[in-house]
Amino acid sequence: RDLHSFPTRRSSDLTNFADGTVSQYSVGSGGTLSPVNPATVSVGKGPEGLAVSPDGKTLYVANAGAGTLSQLGVGAGGSVSALSPATVPAGTEPRSVAVAPNGSSLYVTDAGSNAVLQYSRGSGGGLTALSPATVPAGNDPAGVAVSSDGAAVYVSNETDGTVSQYSVGSGGTLSAMSPATVNAGSDPAEIG
C-alpha cells in the first residue's frame, strides 16, 4: 500500500497489507528495483503507511490491523530488522507515519480514534509517547505530513473532506492552528 525510498536512494520498502510484511528492494543506478535478502520482513497485521528517519537508519511501519507501529533498524544495503521493542502501541487503526525533518519527533494518524499520535525519537530510533500522547483530528484521518521546516503538521481527514493543521511546539507536541481545519476535496487520502 505504501512505497518509500531511503534518503540515500539505494533501497526502497513496500508494505504488503494482506500478509503483514514489508518487501525490501535495492535501487539500481537506473532506478530499477531488485529484492534484497530476505525479500520480506514480518511486521504486524495490516501494514499501511511507512516512513524513514531523516538519517536513513530507522524505518517505521503503521500496522492498521494490529494497532501498533513497527520500529525497524536499517542495515547495510538497506535490509531491515526489528528494534527492541519491535512494536509500540499506536491507537486502534494507525494508517500513516511522518518523521520530523530533524528526526526528533514522529506522528501517526489513527483512523480508529480520529486522532494524531505523537512520539519523541531516541538516539537509537526508539519511540516514546509524548504527553499528551494524542491530539484530536477530523473524521477518519488518513495521511500525515510535516512541513520542511518542521514547524507544522498536516493531516488529511477522509470522511470530513478536510485537512487538520497543527503548530509544532516545544518537544514536538502539536497544537491546533486557527482555523483547526481547512476544506479539501472529497475523501482526501495522502498528503505530502
C-alpha positions as a Markdown table, in Angstrom:
| # | Residue | x | y | z |
|---|---|---|---|---|
| 1 | Arg | 0.0 | 0.0 | 0.0 |
| 2 | Asp | 2.9 | 2.4 | 0.6 |
| 3 | Leu | 6.3 | 2.6 | -1.0 |
| 4 | His | 9.1 | 4.6 | 0.4 |
| 5 | Ser | 12.7 | 5.2 | -0.7 |
| 6 | Phe | 15.5 | 5.8 | 1.7 |
| 7 | Pro | 17.3 | 9.2 | 1.6 |
| 8 | Thr | 20.4 | 7.5 | 0.0 |
| 9 | Arg | 18.2 | 6.2 | -2.9 |
| 10 | Arg | 19.9 | 2.8 | -2.5 |
| 11 | Ser | 17.0 | 1.0 | -1.1 |
| 12 | Ser | 13.2 | 1.1 | -1.0 |
| 13 | Asp | 10.4 | -0.6 | 1.0 |
| 14 | Leu | 6.8 | -1.5 | 0.3 |
| 15 | Thr | 4.1 | -2.5 | 2.7 |
| 16 | Asn | 2.1 | -5.7 | 2.0 |
| 17 | Phe | -1.3 | -5.2 | 3.7 |
| 18 | Ala | -2.7 | -8.8 | 3.2 |
| 19 | Asp | 0.3 | -10.7 | 4.6 |
| 20 | Gly | 1.7 | -8.4 | 7.2 |
| 21 | Thr | 5.1 | -7.9 | 5.7 |
| 22 | Val | 7.4 | -5.3 | 4.2 |
| 23 | Ser | 9.1 | -6.0 | 0.9 |
| 24 | Gln | 12.7 | -4.8 | 0.7 |
| 25 | Tyr | 14.5 | -3.7 | -2.5 |
| 26 | Ser | 17.8 | -2.2 | -3.6 |
| 27 | Val | 17.6 | 0.5 | -6.1 |
| 28 | Gly | 19.9 | 0.2 | -9.1 |
| 29 | Ser | 21.7 | 3.0 | -10.9 |
| 30 | Gly | 18.9 | 3.2 | -13.5 |
| 31 | Gly | 16.2 | 3.2 | -10.8 |
| 32 | Thr | 15.3 | -0.5 | -11.2 |
| 33 | Leu | 14.3 | -2.4 | -8.1 |
| 34 | Ser | 15.8 | -5.7 | -7.1 |
| 35 | Pro | 14.7 | -7.8 | -4.0 |
| 36 | Val | 17.2 | -7.9 | -1.2 |
| 37 | Asn | 17.7 | -10.9 | 1.1 |
| 38 | Pro | 15.4 | -11.6 | 2.8 |
| 39 | Ala | 12.8 | -10.3 | 0.3 |
| 40 | Thr | 10.2 | -9.6 | 3.0 |
| 41 | Val | 10.2 | -8.9 | 6.7 |
| 42 | Ser | 7.2 | -9.6 | 9.0 |
| 43 | Val | 5.9 | -6.5 | 10.8 |
| 44 | Gly | 2.3 | -6.6 | 12.0 |
| 45 | Lys | -1.2 | -7.2 | 10.8 |
| 46 | Gly | -2.4 | -4.9 | 8.0 |
| 47 | Pro | 0.7 | -2.6 | 7.5 |
| 48 | Glu | -0.3 | 0.6 | 5.6 |
| 49 | Gly | 1.9 | 3.6 | 5.9 |
| 50 | Leu | 5.7 | 3.8 | 6.4 |
| 51 | Ala | 8.3 | 6.4 | 6.9 |
| 52 | Val | 12.1 | 6.5 | 7.1 |
| 53 | Ser | 14.0 | 8.7 | 9.6 |
| 54 | Pro | 16.0 | 11.6 | 8.0 |
| 55 | Asp | 19.3 | 9.8 | 8.7 |
| 56 | Gly | 18.0 | 6.7 | 6.9 |
| 57 | Lys | 18.8 | 4.5 | 9.9 |
| 58 | Thr | 15.2 | 3.6 | 11.1 |
| 59 | Leu | 12.0 | 2.5 | 9.3 |
| 60 | Tyr | 8.6 | 2.9 | 10.9 |
| 61 | Val | 5.5 | 1.0 | 9.7 |
| 62 | Ala | 1.9 | 1.7 | 10.8 |
| 63 | Asn | 0.1 | -1.7 | 11.3 |
| 64 | Ala | -3.6 | -0.8 | 10.9 |
| 65 | Gly | -4.9 | -4.2 | 11.8 |
| 66 | Ala | -2.7 | -4.6 | 14.9 |
| 67 | Gly | -2.9 | -1.1 | 16.4 |
| 68 | Thr | 0.9 | -1.0 | 16.5 |
| 69 | Leu | 3.9 | 0.8 | 15.0 |
| 70 | Ser | 6.8 | -1.4 | 13.9 |
| 71 | Gln | 10.3 | 0.0 | 14.6 |
| 72 | Leu | 13.0 | -1.4 | 12.3 |
| 73 | Gly | 16.7 | -0.7 | 12.1 |
| 74 | Val | 18.2 | -0.3 | 8.7 |
| 75 | Gly | 21.4 | -2.2 | 8.0 |
| 76 | Ala | 24.0 | -2.3 | 5.2 |
| 77 | Gly | 22.4 | -2.5 | 1.8 |
| 78 | Gly | 19.0 | -1.3 | 3.2 |
| 79 | Ser | 17.9 | -4.5 | 4.8 |
| 80 | Val | 15.8 | -4.0 | 7.9 |
| 81 | Ser | 15.5 | -5.8 | 11.2 |
| 82 | Ala | 13.3 | -5.2 | 14.3 |
| 83 | Leu | 14.5 | -2.9 | 17.0 |
| 84 | Ser | 13.7 | -3.7 | 20.7 |
| 85 | Pro | 10.9 | -3.4 | 21.3 |
| 86 | Ala | 9.8 | -4.4 | 17.8 |
| 87 | Thr | 6.5 | -2.5 | 18.1 |
| 88 | Val | 4.9 | 0.2 | 20.2 |
| 89 | Pro | 1.2 | 0.8 | 20.8 |
| 90 | Ala | -0.3 | 3.1 | 18.1 |
| 91 | Gly | -4.0 | 3.5 | 18.8 |
| 92 | Thr | -6.6 | 1.3 | 17.1 |
| 93 | Glu | -6.1 | 1.8 | 13.4 |
| 94 | Pro | -2.8 | 3.6 | 12.6 |
| 95 | Arg | -2.6 | 4.4 | 8.9 |
| 96 | Ser | 0.1 | 6.9 | 8.0 |
| 97 | Val | 3.5 | 7.9 | 9.5 |
| 98 | Ala | 5.7 | 11.1 | 9.2 |
| 99 | Val | 9.0 | 11.9 | 10.8 |
| 100 | Ala | 10.0 | 15.5 | 11.6 |
| 101 | Pro | 12.9 | 16.8 | 9.4 |
| 102 | Asn | 15.2 | 17.0 | 12.4 |
| 103 | Gly | 14.4 | 13.4 | 13.3 |
| 104 | Ser | 13.3 | 14.2 | 16.9 |
| 105 | Ser | 9.5 | 13.6 | 16.6 |
| 106 | Leu | 7.2 | 11.2 | 14.8 |
| 107 | Tyr | 3.5 | 11.5 | 14.0 |
| 108 | Val | 0.9 | 8.8 | 13.2 |
| 109 | Thr | -2.7 | 9.1 | 12.1 |
| 110 | Asp | -5.2 | 6.9 | 14.0 |
| 111 | Ala | -8.4 | 6.4 | 12.0 |
| 112 | Gly | -9.9 | 4.3 | 14.8 |
| 113 | Ser | -9.8 | 7.2 | 17.3 |
| 114 | Asn | -9.8 | 10.2 | 15.0 |
| 115 | Ala | -6.5 | 11.4 | 16.4 |
| 116 | Val | -2.9 | 12.0 | 15.7 |
| 117 | Leu | -0.4 | 10.1 | 17.9 |
| 118 | Gln | 2.8 | 11.9 | 18.8 |
| 119 | Tyr | 6.1 | 10.4 | 19.8 |
| 120 | Ser | 9.7 | 11.5 | 20.5 |
| 121 | Arg | 12.5 | 9.6 | 18.9 |
| 122 | Gly | 15.5 | 8.4 | 20.9 |
| 123 | Ser | 19.1 | 8.4 | 19.6 |
| 124 | Gly | 18.7 | 4.7 | 18.6 |
| 125 | Gly | 15.4 | 5.4 | 16.8 |
| 126 | Gly | 13.2 | 4.0 | 19.6 |
| 127 | Leu | 9.9 | 5.8 | 20.2 |
| 128 | Thr | 8.3 | 7.2 | 23.4 |
| 129 | Ala | 4.8 | 8.6 | 23.5 |
| 130 | Leu | 4.7 | 12.4 | 24.2 |
| 131 | Ser | 2.4 | 13.9 | 26.7 |
| 132 | Pro | -0.4 | 14.2 | 25.7 |
| 133 | Ala | 0.0 | 11.1 | 23.6 |
| 134 | Thr | -2.7 | 12.1 | 21.1 |
| 135 | Val | -4.4 | 15.2 | 19.7 |
| 136 | Pro | -7.8 | 15.3 | 18.0 |
| 137 | Ala | -8.1 | 15.2 | 14.2 |
| 138 | Gly | -11.1 | 15.1 | 11.9 |
| 139 | Asn | -13.1 | 12.0 | 10.9 |
| 140 | Asp | -11.0 | 9.2 | 9.5 |
| 141 | Pro | -7.5 | 10.8 | 9.5 |
| 142 | Ala | -5.5 | 9.2 | 6.7 |
| 143 | Gly | -2.3 | 10.9 | 5.6 |
| 144 | Val | 0.1 | 13.0 | 7.6 |
| 145 | Ala | 2.9 | 15.3 | 6.6 |
| 146 | Val | 5.4 | 17.5 | 8.4 |
| 147 | Ser | 6.5 | 20.9 | 6.8 |
| 148 | Ser | 10.0 | 21.1 | 5.5 |
| 149 | Asp | 11.0 | 23.4 | 8.4 |
| 150 | Gly | 9.3 | 21.1 | 11.0 |
| 151 | Ala | 7.1 | 23.9 | 12.3 |
| 152 | Ala | 3.8 | 22.5 | 11.1 |
| 153 | Val | 2.0 | 19.1 | 10.7 |
| 154 | Tyr | -0.9 | 18.5 | 8.3 |
| 155 | Val | -3.4 | 15.6 | 8.4 |
| 156 | Ser | -5.9 | 14.7 | 5.7 |
| 157 | Asn | -9.3 | 13.6 | 7.0 |
| 158 | Glu | -11.1 | 11.4 | 4.5 |
| 159 | Thr | -14.7 | 11.4 | 5.8 |
| 160 | Asp | -14.7 | 15.2 | 6.6 |
| 161 | Gly | -13.1 | 16.2 | 3.4 |
| 162 | Thr | -10.8 | 18.4 | 5.4 |
| 163 | Val | -7.1 | 18.9 | 6.4 |
| 164 | Ser | -6.3 | 19.4 | 10.1 |
| 165 | Gln | -3.4 | 21.8 | 10.7 |
| 166 | Tyr | -1.1 | 21.9 | 13.7 |
| 167 | Ser | 1.7 | 24.0 | 15.1 |
| 168 | Val | 4.7 | 22.0 | 16.4 |
| 169 | Gly | 5.7 | 23.2 | 19.9 |
| 170 | Ser | 8.5 | 22.5 | 22.2 |
| 171 | Gly | 9.5 | 18.9 | 22.3 |
| 172 | Gly | 7.4 | 18.1 | 19.2 |
| 173 | Thr | 3.9 | 18.4 | 20.7 |
| 174 | Leu | 1.1 | 19.5 | 18.4 |
| 175 | Ser | -1.5 | 22.2 | 18.9 |
| 176 | Ala | -4.3 | 23.1 | 16.6 |
| 177 | Met | -3.9 | 26.1 | 14.4 |
| 178 | Ser | -6.7 | 28.6 | 13.9 |
| 179 | Pro | -8.6 | 27.6 | 11.9 |
| 180 | Ala | -8.1 | 24.0 | 13.0 |
| 181 | Thr | -9.1 | 22.6 | 9.6 |
| 182 | Val | -9.4 | 23.7 | 6.0 |
| 183 | Asn | -11.7 | 22.2 | 3.3 |
| 184 | Ala | -10.3 | 19.7 | 0.9 |
| 185 | Gly | -11.8 | 17.7 | -1.9 |
| 186 | Ser | -13.9 | 14.6 | -1.5 |
| 187 | Asp | -12.1 | 11.8 | 0.5 |
| 188 | Pro | -8.6 | 13.2 | 0.8 |
| 189 | Ala | -6.2 | 10.4 | 1.5 |
| 190 | Glu | -2.5 | 11.1 | 1.3 |
| 191 | Ile | -0.8 | 14.5 | 1.9 |
| 192 | Gly | 2.7 | 15.4 | 1.3 |
